[in-house]
Amino acid sequence: MTQAPAAGTPDAAEDPRYEAAIFPVFLLQTLAQVAASRGIEPQTLCRGLGFHAEDLDDPAFRVSYRQASLMIRRALQLVPGDGLGLAVGNRNVLGTLGLLGHAVSLCPTLGDAFDIGMRYQVVAGGITQSSVRLSGNEVWVEAGFRFPDVEIQVFAVEELFASLLVYGRSLVGKDFTPLRVELAYPAPAYAAQYGSLFGCPLRFGAEQNRCAIEARWLMHELPNHNPLALKQVLALLETEHTQVRQKLDLAATVERAIERALRRGPSLEHIAGELNMSSRTLRRRLGEQGLSFETLLNNVRRTRVMSLLMNPELPVERVAEQSGYADVRSFRRAFKRWTGVSPSEFRQ
């Protein structure tokens, strides 16, 4: 029996990237370990998804986003206890990142490790799309999403920021601690776990998911730096990255351009101009990948809308404005088309 996509999830018929087997299974392997420690057989999480628990031990094995998201959704339903994303992230080690983990450990400074991590994050199997932004004496690590999959966004954010803490302490020592963490969703019942894990001020109901660290950490020299070994590992990473990017590059570039212009209601002509090509060329090149500009615009808008709606204090009018809609009425129509319910019903 075919499982229909849940509210806020991407439609495989609209976006062929949803079915592309490009995601390494490192995250799913850790998820299976956490599930096993809580009494759930890993095979139960994999059943019917097109792979077996044993496949998660193969570093060369790849799954699609659809498969990964369904396994995570199933774990959230079956695995007892709260804060599953925190538990998975906290269980990670640098080796969980595979070849990328080896590369960041060989970097000269933590700042270089961040650069490498962001550049090659797609080969590590994460379901978020992170970015790093320097602001004065602070560095913000911001969590974005590859697809507007609201059901697993909390899990994804928890896993990302808990992992960031683990990786940072593995590289520079136990004193590595965030300045503060902001989450774009209400405080869950297990919010105390966040405080115990991160040991810094927390803000729920923020406008976006992000974590601040002191900029001075970027200059911290790493003990295992080896220029020759790093060069060799980066060559291998680049080969793997190129293979993935060939499937994702154009779509990701267009989506980034749409994100930058989202509040202005970007058009095909505007985005094509940003990318130094004609609108006809852009439409043709997207068509060659089975995509359309309208699909990508909808994906970006849905991702932004779902993230903003997780903040219960943000008015619907503000959500519409920040998502590039000319008026609230057109926003409500689009949202009802995506989910079958109104924005206020969705929040409830």
ZAMARMI-866692 format. One record per residue (C-alpha): residue number from 1; residue in three letters; x, y, z. Coordinates in steps of 0.02 Angstrom, whole numbers, padded with zeros to 5 digits. Layout:
N
PT   marke   guke        u        v        w
PT     NUM    ALA        X        Y        Z
...
//
This chain:
348
PT   marke   guke        u        v        w
PT       1    MET    00000    00000    00000
PT       2    THR    00067    00171   -00047
PT       3    GLN    00087    00294    00095
PT       4    ALA    00025    00469    00054
PT       5    PRO    00140    00612    00099
PT       6    ALA    00098    00696    00264
PT       7    ALA    00050    00879    00276
PT       8    GLY    00198    00987    00232
PT       9    THR    00300    00849    00151
PT      10    PRO    00363    00860   -00029
PT      11    ASP    00271    00770   -00165
PT      12    ALA    00383    00647   -00257
PT      13    ALA    00284    00675   -00415
PT      14    GLU    00332    00860   -00410
PT      15    ASP    00516    00846   -00366
PT      16    PRO    00623    00701   -00432
PT      17    ARG    00760    00744   -00307
PT      18    TYR    00648    00670   -00173
PT      19    GLU    00681    00497   -00247
PT      20    ALA    00866    00520   -00290
PT      21    ALA    00973    00395   -00193
PT      22    ILE    01109    00517   -00141
PT      23    PHE    01103    00517    00050
PT      24    PRO    01234    00418    00148
PT      25    VAL    01161    00320    00293
PT      26    PHE    01270    00383    00437
PT      27    LEU    01126    00473    00523
PT      28    LEU    01008    00326    00499
PT      29    GLN    01139    00208    00569
PT      30    THR    01149    00311    00730
PT      31    LEU    00959    00322    00735
PT      32    ALA    00950    00132    00726
PT      33    GLN    01075    00118    00870
PT      34    VAL    00974    00236    00979
PT      35    ALA    00816    00139    00936
PT      36    ALA    00899   -00025    00983
PT      37    SER    00955    00047    01151
PT      38    ARG    00771    00088    01185
PT      39    GLY    00705   -00084    01141
PT      40    ILE    00656   -00060    00958
PT      41    GLU    00731   -00178    00830
PT      42    PRO    00816   -00078    00691
PT      43    GLN    00737   -00191    00560
PT      44    THR    00566   -00131    00619
PT      45    LEU    00615    00046    00567
PT      46    CYS    00675   -00012    00396
PT      47    ARG    00537   -00133    00349
PT      48    GLY    00454   -00090    00184
PT      49    LEU    00571    00054    00143
PT      50    GLY    00676   -00039    00013
PT      51    PHE    00827   -00078    00122
PT      52    HIS    00874   -00184    00274
PT      53    ALA    00954   -00139    00439
PT      54    GLU    01114   -00226    00380
PT      55    ASP    01127   -00100    00236
PT      56    LEU    01154    00039    00363
PT      57    ASP    01324   -00035    00404
PT      58    ASP    01384   -00009    00225
PT      59    PRO    01467    00163    00207
PT      60    ALA    01441    00156    00019
PT      61    PHE    01253    00128    00032
PT      62    ARG    01139    00273   -00017
PT      63    VAL    00955    00306    00011
PT      64    SER    00833    00436   -00053
PT      65    TYR    00764    00577    00051
PT      66    ARG    00595    00488    00044
PT      67    GLN    00669    00332    00124
PT      68    ALA    00766    00430    00256
PT      69    SER    00619    00538    00305
PT      70    LEU    00501    00390    00319
PT      71    MET    00622    00297    00433
PT      72    ILE    00641    00450    00544
PT      73    ARG    00452    00475    00550
PT      74    ARG    00429    00294    00598
PT      75    ALA    00560    00309    00735
PT      76    LEU    00472    00462    00807
PT      77    GLN    00314    00356    00820
PT      78    LEU    00391    00196    00887
PT      79    VAL    00545    00238    00991
PT      80    PRO    00498    00271    01173
PT      81    GLY    00556    00430    01259
PT      82    ASP    00567    00611    01207
PT      83    GLY    00704    00713    01125
PT      84    LEU    00749    00581    00996
PT      85    GLY    00845    00707    00889
PT      86    LEU    00947    00761    01040
PT      87    ALA    00987    00581    01081
PT      88    VAL    01042    00541    00903
PT      89    GLY    01149    00698    00889
PT      90    ASN    01229    00670    01059
PT      91    ARG    01275    00492    01011
PT      92    ASN    01369    00547    00856
PT      93    VAL    01558    00552    00842
PT      94    LEU    01666    00629    00706
PT      95    GLY    01672    00459    00623
PT      96    THR    01483    00472    00599
PT      97    LEU    01521    00598    00462
PT      98    GLY    01622    00470    00365
PT      99    LEU    01754    00543    00251
PT     100    LEU    01698    00719    00297
PT     101    GLY    01733    00686    00481
PT     102    HIS    01910    00632    00438
PT     103    ALA    01934    00790    00334
PT     104    VAL    01878    00912    00469
PT     105    SER    01990    00829    00598
PT     106    LEU    02141    00862    00485
PT     107    CYS    02104    01048    00462
PT     108    PRO    02223    01181    00532
PT     109    THR    02089    01277    00629
PT     110    LEU    01909    01258    00682
PT     111    GLY    01864    01394    00558
PT     112    ASP    01937    01288    00417
PT     113    ALA    01840    01139    00484
PT     114    PHE    01678    01240    00476
PT     115    ASP    01717    01292    00297
PT     116    ILE    01749    01112    00244
PT     117    GLY    01596    01051    00337
PT     118    MET    01480    01176    00253
PT     119    ARG    01554    01149    00080
PT     120    TYR    01536    00960    00084
PT     121    GLN    01387    00937    00201
PT     122    VAL    01284    00853    00066
PT     123    VAL    01400    00700    00068
PT     124    ALA    01377    00672    00256
PT     125    GLY    01196    00616    00247
PT     126    GLY    01118    00756    00349
PT     127    ILE    00939    00808    00312
PT     128    THR    00967    00990    00353
PT     129    GLN    01053    01118    00242
PT     130    SER    01159    01222    00359
PT     131    SER    01246    01388    00337
PT     132    VAL    01370    01489    00440
PT     133    ARG    01363    01678    00460
PT     134    LEU    01488    01789    00551
PT     135    SER    01411    01934    00649
PT     136    GLY    01535    02036    00751
PT     137    ASN    01608    01925    00886
PT     138    GLU    01483    01787    00854
PT     139    VAL    01461    01650    00726
PT     140    TRP    01285    01592    00688
PT     141    VAL    01255    01415    00627
PT     142    GLU    01084    01419    00544
PT     143    ALA    00980    01266    00503
PT     144    GLY    00888    01259    00337
PT     145    PHE    00794    01114    00261
PT     146    ARG    00810    01024    00095
PT     147    PHE    00622    00992    00088
PT     148    PRO    00473    01070    00179
PT     149    ASP    00448    00917    00289
PT     150    VAL    00373    00991    00447
PT     151    GLU    00347    00824    00534
PT     152    ILE    00533    00794    00556
PT     153    GLN    00599    00971    00568
PT     154    VAL    00612    00970    00758
PT     155    PHE    00707    00805    00750
PT     156    ALA    00823    00876    00616
PT     157    VAL    00862    01034    00714
PT     158    GLU    00893    00938    00875
PT     159    GLU    01008    00816    00786
PT     160    LEU    01106    00955    00700
PT     161    PHE    01139    01064    00853
PT     162    ALA    01174    00916    00969
PT     163    SER    01297    00851    00839
PT     164    LEU    01378    01022    00823
PT     165    LEU    01414    01020    01009
PT     166    VAL    01488    00844    01001
PT     167    TYR    01597    00883    00850
PT     168    GLY    01656    01048    00922
PT     169    ARG    01710    00967    01085
PT     170    SER    01795    00826    00991
PT     171    LEU    01899    00953    00895
PT     172    VAL    01939    01089    01023
PT     173    GLY    01896    01017    01194
PT     174    LYS    01759    01011    01324
PT     175    ASP    01755    01201    01347
PT     176    PHE    01670    01221    01178
PT     177    THR    01493    01280    01221
PT     178    PRO    01366    01382    01122
PT     179    LEU    01328    01561    01175
PT     180    ARG    01142    01531    01145
PT     181    VAL    01023    01427    01042
PT     182    GLU    00865    01491    00958
PT     183    LEU    00727    01373    00901
PT     184    ALA    00582    01415    00785
PT     185    TYR    00457    01306    00877
PT     186    PRO    00372    01308    01048
PT     187    ALA    00462    01231    01197
PT     188    PRO    00426    01043    01200
PT     189    ALA    00379    00950    01358
PT     190    TYR    00559    00891    01373
PT     191    ALA    00636    01065    01356
PT     192    ALA    00742    01033    01511
PT     193    GLN    00846    00913    01406
PT     194    TYR    00900    01059    01298
PT     195    GLY    00964    01154    01449
PT     196    SER    01059    01003    01515
PT     197    LEU    01139    00967    01347
PT     198    PHE    01184    01140    01282
PT     199    GLY    01216    01230    01447
PT     200    CYS    01176    01401    01374
PT     201    PRO    01026    01519    01359
PT     202    LEU    00885    01449    01250
PT     203    ARG    00746    01539    01158
PT     204    PHE    00598    01444    01090
PT     205    GLY    00474    01523    00970
PT     206    ALA    00612    01620    00879
PT     207    GLU    00602    01668    00695
PT     208    GLN    00730    01538    00641
PT     209    ASN    00832    01391    00702
PT     210    ARG    01010    01445    00740
PT     211    CYS    01152    01424    00863
PT     212    ALA    01280    01556    00911
PT     213    ILE    01461    01522    00959
PT     214    GLU    01603    01640    00999
PT     215    ALA    01699    01691    00843
PT     216    ARG    01865    01666    00935
PT     217    TRP    01840    01479    00919
PT     218    LEU    01868    01491    00731
PT     219    MET    02052    01531    00761
PT     220    HIS    02077    01382    00877
PT     221    GLU    02214    01270    00806
PT     222    LEU    02171    01086    00789
PT     223    PRO    02294    00956    00855
PT     224    ASN    02281    00831    00711
PT     225    HIS    02315    00950    00567
PT     226    ASN    02409    00865    00426
PT     227    PRO    02419    00960    00260
PT     228    LEU    02463    00810    00151
PT     229    ALA    02331    00695    00225
PT     230    LEU    02202    00835    00215
PT     231    LYS    02241    00862    00031
PT     232    GLN    02218    00677   -00005
PT     233    VAL    02052    00667    00089
PT     234    LEU    01987    00825    00006
PT     235    ALA    02022    00750   -00165
PT     236    LEU    01915    00600   -00121
PT     237    LEU    01779    00713   -00048
PT     238    GLU    01778    00820   -00204
PT     239    THR    01750    00668   -00315
PT     240    GLU    01602    00611   -00210
PT     241    HIS    01535    00788   -00196
PT     242    THR    01542    00813   -00385
PT     243    GLN    01439    00657   -00414
PT     244    VAL    01303    00719   -00297
PT     245    ARG    01309    00899   -00357
PT     246    GLN    01284    00847   -00537
PT     247    LYS    01110    00795   -00483
PT     248    LEU    01076    00943   -00370
PT     249    ASP    01181    01092   -00425
PT     250    LEU    01065    01189   -00539
PT     251    ALA    00912    01163   -00430
PT     252    ALA    01007    01212   -00272
PT     253    THR    01077    01368   -00357
PT     254    VAL    00904    01422   -00413
PT     255    GLU    00831    01389   -00240
PT     256    ARG    00965    01495   -00157
PT     257    ALA    00927    01637   -00277
PT     258    ILE    00742    01619   -00239
PT     259    GLU    00776    01621   -00051
PT     260    ARG    00872    01785   -00067
PT     261    ALA    00729    01866   -00163
PT     262    LEU    00584    01778   -00078
PT     263    ARG    00505    01930    00006
PT     264    ARG    00496    02020   -00162
PT     265    GLY    00400    01879   -00245
PT     266    PRO    00536    01819   -00366
PT     267    SER    00493    01787   -00548
PT     268    LEU    00575    01669   -00672
PT     269    GLU    00643    01819   -00767
PT     270    HIS    00719    01895   -00611
PT     271    ILE    00803    01734   -00554
PT     272    ALA    00868    01697   -00730
PT     273    GLY    00946    01871   -00734
PT     274    GLU    01027    01838   -00565
PT     275    LEU    01106    01682   -00640
PT     276    ASN    01162    01770   -00800
PT     277    MET    01052    01673   -00918
PT     278    SER    00890    01700   -01011
PT     279    SER    00725    01642   -00938
PT     280    ARG    00706    01523   -01085
PT     281    THR    00876    01444   -01050
PT     282    LEU    00838    01425   -00866
PT     283    ARG    00671    01343   -00900
PT     284    ARG    00750    01224   -01026
PT     285    ARG    00892    01173   -00910
PT     286    LEU    00772    01141   -00766
PT     287    GLY    00663    01039   -00882
PT     288    GLU    00812    00928   -00925
PT     289    GLN    00816    00879   -00740
PT     290    GLY    00628    00851   -00732
PT     291    LEU    00603    01012   -00634
PT     292    SER    00513    01177   -00658
PT     293    PHE    00539    01350   -00587
PT     294    GLU    00366    01344   -00510
PT     295    THR    00407    01182   -00417
PT     296    LEU    00566    01256   -00343
PT     297    LEU    00478    01418   -00294
PT     298    ASN    00342    01317   -00207
PT     299    ASN    00474    01211   -00118
PT     300    VAL    00565    01364   -00052
PT     301    ARG    00403    01448   -00001
PT     302    ARG    00336    01294    00087
PT     303    THR    00499    01269    00181
PT     304    ARG    00497    01450    00239
PT     305    VAL    00312    01447    00283
PT     306    MET    00323    01287    00384
PT     307    SER    00472    01353    00481
PT     308    LEU    00387    01519    00519
PT     309    LEU    00222    01439    00571
PT     310    MET    00313    01342    00706
PT     311    ASN    00326    01508    00799
PT     312    PRO    00151    01529    00874
PT     313    GLU    00180    01713    00912
PT     314    LEU    00213    01761    00730
PT     315    PRO    00053    01828    00649
PT     316    VAL   -00007    01743    00491
PT     317    GLU    00007    01910    00401
PT     318    ARG    00193    01916    00443
PT     319    VAL    00217    01737    00383
PT     320    ALA    00136    01782    00217
PT     321    GLU    00244    01937    00199
PT     322    GLN    00408    01848    00237
PT     323    SER    00361    01708    00116
PT     324    GLY    00338    01827   -00030
PT     325    TYR    00149    01831   -00046
PT     326    ALA    00067    01990   -00105
PT     327    ASP   -00079    01968    00016
PT     328    VAL   -00140    01852    00153
PT     329    ARG   -00283    01786    00046
PT     330    SER   -00168    01712   -00087
PT     331    PHE   -00058    01641    00051
PT     332    ARG   -00206    01555    00133
PT     333    ARG   -00260    01480   -00034
PT     334    ALA   -00086    01413   -00067
PT     335    PHE   -00071    01340    00108
PT     336    LYS   -00240    01255    00095
PT     337    ARG   -00185    01179   -00070
PT     338    TRP   -00025    01110    00010
PT     339    THR   -00097    01040    00171
PT     340    GLY   -00286    01033    00157
PT     341    VAL   -00307    01146    00309
PT     342    SER   -00291    01332    00348
PT     343    PRO   -00134    01403    00431
PT     344    SER   -00226    01427    00597
PT     345    GLU   -00294    01248    00592
PT     346    PHE   -00120    01184    00553
PT     347    ARG   -00049    01274    00706
PT     348    GLN   -00184    01201    00818
//
